[in-house]
Amino acid sequence: MDVIEEVEAILGYGDTCNHCLGRFFGRRSFGLTNEERGRALRIAHEITANEPHQEPAPESCWICGGELSRTDAWAARVVEAMQGIEFETFLIGTRVPPLMAESEEMVWSDLSLRDPEPLKAEMNREVGKAVSELSGKVADLQKPDVVAILDLANETVEIQVNPVFFAGRYLKYERGIPQTHWDCRACRGAGCERCNFTGKQYADSVEELIGRPVIEAFDAEGAVLHGAGREDIDARMLGSGRPFVMEVETPRKRSVDLAALEAEINRSAEGRVAVHLTGWADRKMVQSLKSDKAHKKYRILVEIDGPVTSDEFRTALDQLKGVTIRQRTPTRVSHRRADRVRERQVIDIQCTGTQDDRYWVEVVGEAGLYIKELVSGDGGRTRPSLAQILGRTASVVSLDVVQVRTTNEQR
C-alpha cells in the first residue's frame, strides 16, 4: 500500500485524531509535529478521495480519547505537583492504559506499518516541552533530578525525586557504634520492650549520626551510608577516616553547601563521629566504592596467655608477614555470613611497643582479612595464626582501624 491507502485503512478503524494519525507515520519526514503530519495526511486523503474536509473532535479518537490534545493541561498538573521541590532537570514518563496500547499496536501489526511512534513517546515529549516552558527547567533523559509519571487511566501525576549523592571520609572515635542501622534482633524493627520500642539493636550508628543533619539539610526522607568496607562495632575508625558515599533519599532541596553541612554534622555528632566531605558523587561511585578492594591498616593491643619475650613475639609476627592466610568464616559472624574459606594476605605486621605485658601491633592486610582471628586462630578456623605459631592463647584486647587505602590510593 502507498501512504494514502494506509491512511484510508487507518481511518477505517474509527475516528482518529490528527495526533494519532500523524503518529502512525511519526518517523517519516522532519520538522513537523505529529498533529501537523496527521492533518496533512488527512487532507491529502480527502483530496485524493474527493471528499469534503472534516476536522475530527479530539475526544472522539478511538485510540487516545483526546489525551494528546490535553498536553498543556498535563504539563500544568506536573508543575503543580513539583511545587516545593528544588530541581534543575526533569523527565516525563507515561503509563498508557492497556487498551490504548493494544489499539495502536493492532493497527501497526495489521497494516505492517514501518514508521509509527508510540503514544507514550509523544506524550513524554510534548508534555516535557510544555513543562520546560512553564518551569524554565530542562528535560534530561539520562540523569534527571525528578521524574514525573503521567497516569492516563487515573488522571494523576506521580513525582519521583531522584537521590543526591555526596562523598567523604568518616572517623569513629567511640567504640560500640555500628556503621549502619541494625534492626532489633528480637522484634526485627517492629519495636518491643527489649529495644525500648525503638526497633533498633543499637541506639545510634555512624549512618544515623551523619544522616540526621543530612536529612534536615536536604529536607529528605532518608539517608543511606555506603562505606568502603566496615569496621567492627567495638573498633574505632581513626587516621584519615573511611571513604563513604551518602545517598540522600527523596530530597526536596538539592543545592546544599557541603562545607556548612560538614560543620553541622561534626557539631551534632559531639565528638563521637566526624566527617570530611570531599564533593558530590553519583551511583557509579557507590558501585566503585563497594567493589574496591581497599587495604586496611590496624592498630591492635594483643594479650598472650603466659609469658612471651619480645623477641619471641616479634619472631612470631615475622612468620605472618607477607603470608596468605586461610580463614574459614569466623564463629562470631557465621550466623550472618556464608560458611566458606577465604584467602587473604598479611601485607605487613610489626610490633610497635608494649603496655602492661601486652603488645601493640600494626597490621596491614588485604580487604576482608579478619584481624581478631588472625591473632586468636578462632579454634583452628584461621591458619596460620599468631596463637598457632606461639603455641599459646592469644586475643585482641582493642582494635582501631588507622588507615583505609583504596585501589587508586595504592597506585
Buried (B, 14 or more C-beta within 10 A) or exposed (E): EEEBEBBEBBBEBEBBBBBBBBBBBBEBEEEBBBBBBBBBBBEEBBEEEEEEEEEBEBEEBBBBBBBBBBBBEBBBBBBEBBEEBBBEBBBBBBBBBEEBBEBBEEBBEEBEBEEBBBBBBBBBBBBBBBBBEBBEBEBBEEEBBBBBBBBBEEEEBEBEBBBBBBBBBBBBBBBEBBBBBBBBEEBEBEBBEEBEEBBBBBEBBBBBBBBBBBBBBBBBEBBBBBBBBBBBBEBBBBBBBBBBBBBBBBBEBBEBEBEEBBBBBBEBBEEBBBBBBBEBBBBEBBEBBEEBEBBBBBBBBBBBEEEBEEEBBBEBBBBBBEBEBEBBBBEEEEEEEEEEEBEBBBBBBEBEEEEEEBBBBBBBBBBEBBBBBBBBBBEEBBBBBBBBBBEBEBBBEBBBBBBBBBBEEEE
